[in-house]
Amino acid sequence: MNTWVYIDHFKGEALPPSWEAVGVGKTLGKVTGLIFGSGLDSLAKTAFEYGVDEILLADDPVLLDYRPEVYASTLKQTYQGRTCDVMLFPTTSRGRELAAMAAIDLRTGVLVDAIALEAAGDKLIVTRPVYSGKVLAKVTCSLQPQIITLRGRVFPKPAQQAGRSGTLTKVAAGSGALTTIEGYTTSGGGISLSDANVIVSGGRGLAENPALQPPAGMDAKQAETWRAQQGFAMLKELAAVFGGAVGASRAAVDAGYVPYAMQVGQTGKLVSPNVYFACGISGAIQHLAGMRSSKLIVAINKDKEAPIFKISRFGVVGDLYQLLPALITAFRQRLVK
Amino acid sequence: MKLIACVKATPDTTAAVKIENGKVTWGEAPMVINPWDEFTVEAALRLKETNGGTVTAVSIGGEEARIALRHALAMGADDALLISDPALASPDPQASAHLLAAVIQKVGSVDLAFFGRQAIDYDSGTTPAQAARLLGWPALTLVSVIKVDGVGLRVERAIEEGRQVVTAKLPAVISVVKDIGEARFPSFMGIRKASKAEIPVWSLSDLGIPAPSAVVEQLELRDAPVREVVCEFITGSNPQEIAEHLADRVLGEKLL
């Protein structure tokens, strides 16, 4: 199959699921990478090293920032010049949006968030989770091209082969801008929840440390938030040992302890790290929906009946505040040389 | 301003969804407004409160769609509109985008069409971008802050890398995330008003379009495999000992 893979990047840095998509593309045959942006020679070089055979590069100042309407128009005119059978996108916020628009522009459909692919004749059948992962649906689309977005951290990332090269073809940028990008406030380094190998998450339980004495002058609510934030600082320390990220339950976000960007669950982020530490999280169904595909789940909770233990491989029933410092030390001794 | 809030009814988040005879079922669990769409309505109402105008809630479906519409009315939407037609058995997200784009055009002079980030049934998250593309309007997705002045708007979007500030002209399509602000609870008066409201129904012939063809074929549905784990509780005589046991066991899984 003639497969195109859209390489999603931010300021020239590819998001890891882009390379996973290249790996999937390689299993189908020759891979053509689509790279849109401005000043991206180094990204193109990296793409070849991850296995892309040919690159269609739209390198133009008008593409400096991702804008869906301009990128979709670039994709449409690139496709009309040459066509392909399958178009793969990573299920990132940009990848999902662009794939959706491409389906409209190219009069085909889009199969979102695939976790498995199988070939049936000249079509691909996609398995995708629906109803927050409670149900798996097998879906396909008979129209050409087949547009598929792949869930991150499901498919293996191919090995990077230094010095590998391929054909680079320049294509024209599209037009039709409707938006202006004024700027960014980046979340200040740190790995994102969707890319993290290890996630340490906290829930309401983090506010329940009677031993901590809040600064004078706080009312009850402020004291509760302050206590929880001391707890989250500890989670951050544990996550840092692994180069991981910190998440939170909806209860912790709704209580105002931490920002919404940290929420894992049905109405937050969907994550699947190798290891997920659930600290003081009871395991409401809406939280489980966001993290149940983690490879290994470790739960720490003072209530041994908490539902989180039902999906955890390891559990500790006890006081977070006593255990966390000891756990940080134990992992540091073993991992930090 | 003329504001449209697109909403959908879904099974409650805590529903035990499973497959019976090849169909999705959720027992006695109630249908509710899609949790993301509470923020859709909230965002539209907040904009109405600061800039004036009307909020019309729109949903596609059968009787169940009225649940989502009544919730929106109870929160404070001015009116509601149900798109229902026997030819629309169960529109997929792309068919919904076609229908909603047609509704927005038919309503006319709409300034902003609000959507939720995704519906918790299909979890597709593609309808807002597709509706915007069909309308030829700016697609401002995953929005957490909205400011409108005159003919333009300025939004903050929540993306992987943090926040992005984008400006565009009206009309536009906006999909919102939870950061837009806590969704209000329907008031007692709101619920009473919503229960009495007459909700107009538009068919495909009212819209003047044929039923959009489903482009995605569903071949099979099955229950997600149950996670076969037995939790091993790590114990010890003091926190240090528990922590050391736990660290050894976690590292023993060779995932780090």
HADDOCK unambig.tbl for C-alpha pairs under 7 A between the chains (distance, minus, plus):
assign (segid A and resid 93 and name CA) (segid B and resid 159 and name CA) 6.60 0.50 0.50
assign (segid A and resid 96 and name CA) (segid B and resid 126 and name CA) 6.96 0.50 0.50
assign (segid A and resid 97 and name CA) (segid B and resid 126 and name CA) 6.39 0.50 0.50
assign (segid A and resid 97 and name CA) (segid B and resid 129 and name CA) 6.02 0.50 0.50
assign (segid A and resid 100 and name CA) (segid B and resid 126 and name CA) 5.43 0.50 0.50
assign (segid A and resid 100 and name CA) (segid B and resid 129 and name CA) 6.50 0.50 0.50
assign (segid A and resid 100 and name CA) (segid B and resid 130 and name CA) 5.88 0.50 0.50
assign (segid A and resid 101 and name CA) (segid B and resid 129 and name CA) 6.28 0.50 0.50
assign (segid A and resid 101 and name CA) (segid B and resid 130 and name CA) 5.39 0.50 0.50
assign (segid A and resid 101 and name CA) (segid B and resid 133 and name CA) 6.22 0.50 0.50
assign (segid A and resid 104 and name CA) (segid B and resid 130 and name CA) 6.53 0.50 0.50
assign (segid A and resid 108 and name CA) (segid B and resid 215 and name CA) 6.91 0.50 0.50
assign (segid A and resid 109 and name CA) (segid B and resid 215 and name CA) 5.34 0.50 0.50
assign (segid A and resid 109 and name CA) (segid B and resid 216 and name CA) 6.26 0.50 0.50
assign (segid A and resid 112 and name CA) (segid B and resid 124 and name CA) 6.05 0.50 0.50
assign (segid A and resid 130 and name CA) (segid B and resid 121 and name CA) 6.00 0.50 0.50
assign (segid A and resid 130 and name CA) (segid B and resid 122 and name CA) 5.11 0.50 0.50
assign (segid A and resid 130 and name CA) (segid B and resid 123 and name CA) 5.85 0.50 0.50
assign (segid A and resid 131 and name CA) (segid B and resid 120 and name CA) 5.73 0.50 0.50
assign (segid A and resid 131 and name CA) (segid B and resid 121 and name CA) 4.38 0.50 0.50
assign (segid A and resid 131 and name CA) (segid B and resid 122 and name CA) 6.14 0.50 0.50
assign (segid A and resid 131 and name CA) (segid B and resid 123 and name CA) 6.72 0.50 0.50
assign (segid A and resid 132 and name CA) (segid B and resid 120 and name CA) 6.36 0.50 0.50
assign (segid A and resid 132 and name CA) (segid B and resid 123 and name CA) 6.96 0.50 0.50
assign (segid A and resid 133 and name CA) (segid B and resid 224 and name CA) 6.68 0.50 0.50
assign (segid A and resid 134 and name CA) (segid B and resid 17 and name CA) 6.40 0.50 0.50
assign (segid A and resid 134 and name CA) (segid B and resid 223 and name CA) 6.35 0.50 0.50
assign (segid A and resid 134 and name CA) (segid B and resid 224 and name CA) 5.38 0.50 0.50
assign (segid A and resid 135 and name CA) (segid B and resid 18 and name CA) 6.73 0.50 0.50
assign (segid A and resid 135 and name CA) (segid B and resid 221 and name CA) 6.84 0.50 0.50
assign (segid A and resid 135 and name CA) (segid B and resid 222 and name CA) 5.78 0.50 0.50
assign (segid A and resid 135 and name CA) (segid B and resid 223 and name CA) 4.62 0.50 0.50
assign (segid A and resid 135 and name CA) (segid B and resid 224 and name CA) 4.85 0.50 0.50
assign (segid A and resid 136 and name CA) (segid B and resid 221 and name CA) 5.82 0.50 0.50
assign (segid A and resid 136 and name CA) (segid B and resid 222 and name CA) 5.39 0.50 0.50
assign (segid A and resid 136 and name CA) (segid B and resid 223 and name CA) 6.09 0.50 0.50
assign (segid A and resid 136 and name CA) (segid B and resid 224 and name CA) 5.48 0.50 0.50
assign (segid A and resid 137 and name CA) (segid B and resid 220 and name CA) 5.75 0.50 0.50
assign (segid A and resid 137 and name CA) (segid B and resid 221 and name CA) 4.56 0.50 0.50
assign (segid A and resid 137 and name CA) (segid B and resid 222 and name CA) 6.54 0.50 0.50
assign (segid A and resid 138 and name CA) (segid B and resid 218 and name CA) 6.10 0.50 0.50
assign (segid A and resid 138 and name CA) (segid B and resid 219 and name CA) 5.38 0.50 0.50
assign (segid A and resid 138 and name CA) (segid B and resid 220 and name CA) 5.02 0.50 0.50
assign (segid A and resid 138 and name CA) (segid B and resid 221 and name CA) 6.38 0.50 0.50
assign (segid A and resid 139 and name CA) (segid B and resid 216 and name CA) 6.57 0.50 0.50
assign (segid A and resid 139 and name CA) (segid B and resid 217 and name CA) 5.50 0.50 0.50
assign (segid A and resid 139 and name CA) (segid B and resid 218 and name CA) 4.55 0.50 0.50
assign (segid A and resid 139 and name CA) (segid B and resid 219 and name CA) 5.47 0.50 0.50
assign (segid A and resid 140 and name CA) (segid B and resid 216 and name CA) 5.82 0.50 0.50
assign (segid A and resid 140 and name CA) (segid B and resid 217 and name CA) 5.32 0.50 0.50
assign (segid A and resid 140 and name CA) (segid B and resid 218 and name CA) 6.74 0.50 0.50
assign (segid A and resid 141 and name CA) (segid B and resid 215 and name CA) 6.02 0.50 0.50
assign (segid A and resid 141 and name CA) (segid B and resid 216 and name CA) 4.90 0.50 0.50
assign (segid A and resid 141 and name CA) (segid B and resid 217 and name CA) 5.90 0.50 0.50
assign (segid A and resid 178 and name CA) (segid B and resid 138 and name CA) 5.48 0.50 0.50
assign (segid A and resid 178 and name CA) (segid B and resid 168 and name CA) 6.26 0.50 0.50
assign (segid A and resid 179 and name CA) (segid B and resid 138 and name CA) 6.48 0.50 0.50
assign (segid A and resid 179 and name CA) (segid B and resid 166 and name CA) 6.62 0.50 0.50
assign (segid A and resid 179 and name CA) (segid B and resid 167 and name CA) 5.71 0.50 0.50
assign (segid A and resid 179 and name CA) (segid B and resid 168 and name CA) 4.68 0.50 0.50
assign (segid A and resid 180 and name CA) (segid B and resid 166 and name CA) 5.62 0.50 0.50
assign (segid A and resid 180 and name CA) (segid B and resid 167 and name CA) 5.20 0.50 0.50
assign (segid A and resid 180 and name CA) (segid B and resid 168 and name CA) 6.40 0.50 0.50
assign (segid A and resid 181 and name CA) (segid B and resid 165 and name CA) 6.05 0.50 0.50
assign (segid A and resid 181 and name CA) (segid B and resid 166 and name CA) 4.57 0.50 0.50
assign (segid A and resid 181 and name CA) (segid B and resid 167 and name CA) 6.50 0.50 0.50
assign (segid A and resid 182 and name CA) (segid B and resid 165 and name CA) 5.25 0.50 0.50
assign (segid A and resid 182 and name CA) (segid B and resid 166 and name CA) 5.55 0.50 0.50
assign (segid A and resid 182 and name CA) (segid B and resid 167 and name CA) 6.99 0.50 0.50
assign (segid A and resid 183 and name CA) (segid B and resid 164 and name CA) 5.90 0.50 0.50
assign (segid A and resid 183 and name CA) (segid B and resid 165 and name CA) 5.28 0.50 0.50
assign (segid A and resid 184 and name CA) (segid B and resid 163 and name CA) 5.52 0.50 0.50
assign (segid A and resid 184 and name CA) (segid B and resid 164 and name CA) 4.43 0.50 0.50
assign (segid A and resid 184 and name CA) (segid B and resid 165 and name CA) 6.06 0.50 0.50
assign (segid A and resid 185 and name CA) (segid B and resid 162 and name CA) 5.84 0.50 0.50
assign (segid A and resid 185 and name CA) (segid B and resid 163 and name CA) 4.94 0.50 0.50
assign (segid A and resid 185 and name CA) (segid B and resid 164 and name CA) 6.38 0.50 0.50
assign (segid A and resid 186 and name CA) (segid B and resid 161 and name CA) 5.44 0.50 0.50
assign (segid A and resid 186 and name CA) (segid B and resid 162 and name CA) 4.29 0.50 0.50
assign (segid A and resid 186 and name CA) (segid B and resid 163 and name CA) 6.01 0.50 0.50
assign (segid A and resid 187 and name CA) (segid B and resid 161 and name CA) 6.18 0.50 0.50
assign (segid A and resid 187 and name CA) (segid B and resid 162 and name CA) 4.65 0.50 0.50
assign (segid A and resid 192 and name CA) (segid B and resid 160 and name CA) 6.79 0.50 0.50
assign (segid A and resid 260 and name CA) (segid B and resid 179 and name CA) 6.29 0.50 0.50
assign (segid A and resid 267 and name CA) (segid B and resid 36 and name CA) 6.89 0.50 0.50
assign (segid A and resid 274 and name CA) (segid B and resid 255 and name CA) 5.99 0.50 0.50
assign (segid A and resid 285 and name CA) (segid B and resid 14 and name CA) 6.11 0.50 0.50
assign (segid A and resid 286 and name CA) (segid B and resid 13 and name CA) 6.48 0.50 0.50
assign (segid A and resid 309 and name CA) (segid B and resid 231 and name CA) 6.14 0.50 0.50
assign (segid A and resid 310 and name CA) (segid B and resid 231 and name CA) 6.56 0.50 0.50
assign (segid A and resid 311 and name CA) (segid B and resid 227 and name CA) 6.72 0.50 0.50
assign (segid A and resid 311 and name CA) (segid B and resid 229 and name CA) 6.15 0.50 0.50
assign (segid A and resid 312 and name CA) (segid B and resid 229 and name CA) 6.76 0.50 0.50
assign (segid A and resid 312 and name CA) (segid B and resid 231 and name CA) 5.44 0.50 0.50
assign (segid A and resid 313 and name CA) (segid B and resid 229 and name CA) 6.03 0.50 0.50
assign (segid A and resid 313 and name CA) (segid B and resid 230 and name CA) 6.30 0.50 0.50
assign (segid A and resid 313 and name CA) (segid B and resid 231 and name CA) 4.67 0.50 0.50
assign (segid A and resid 313 and name CA) (segid B and resid 232 and name CA) 6.10 0.50 0.50
assign (segid A and resid 314 and name CA) (segid B and resid 231 and name CA) 5.30 0.50 0.50
assign (segid A and resid 314 and name CA) (segid B and resid 232 and name CA) 4.88 0.50 0.50
assign (segid A and resid 314 and name CA) (segid B and resid 233 and name CA) 5.84 0.50 0.50
assign (segid A and resid 314 and name CA) (segid B and resid 234 and name CA) 6.86 0.50 0.50
assign (segid A and resid 315 and name CA) (segid B and resid 231 and name CA) 6.21 0.50 0.50
assign (segid A and resid 315 and name CA) (segid B and resid 232 and name CA) 6.02 0.50 0.50
assign (segid A and resid 315 and name CA) (segid B and resid 233 and name CA) 4.64 0.50 0.50
assign (segid A and resid 315 and name CA) (segid B and resid 234 and name CA) 6.05 0.50 0.50
assign (segid A and resid 316 and name CA) (segid B and resid 233 and name CA) 5.57 0.50 0.50
assign (segid A and resid 316 and name CA) (segid B and resid 234 and name CA) 5.44 0.50 0.50
assign (segid A and resid 316 and name CA) (segid B and resid 235 and name CA) 6.92 0.50 0.50
assign (segid A and resid 322 and name CA) (segid B and resid 239 and name CA) 6.16 0.50 0.50
assign (segid A and resid 323 and name CA) (segid B and resid 239 and name CA) 5.18 0.50 0.50
assign (segid A and resid 323 and name CA) (segid B and resid 243 and name CA) 6.52 0.50 0.50
assign (segid A and resid 326 and name CA) (segid B and resid 239 and name CA) 6.30 0.50 0.50
assign (segid A and resid 326 and name CA) (segid B and resid 240 and name CA) 5.20 0.50 0.50
assign (segid A and resid 326 and name CA) (segid B and resid 243 and name CA) 5.67 0.50 0.50
assign (segid A and resid 327 and name CA) (segid B and resid 243 and name CA) 4.70 0.50 0.50
assign (segid A and resid 330 and name CA) (segid B and resid 243 and name CA) 6.21 0.50 0.50
assign (segid A and resid 330 and name CA) (segid B and resid 244 and name CA) 5.49 0.50 0.50
assign (segid A and resid 330 and name CA) (segid B and resid 247 and name CA) 6.32 0.50 0.50
assign (segid A and resid 331 and name CA) (segid B and resid 247 and name CA) 5.91 0.50 0.50
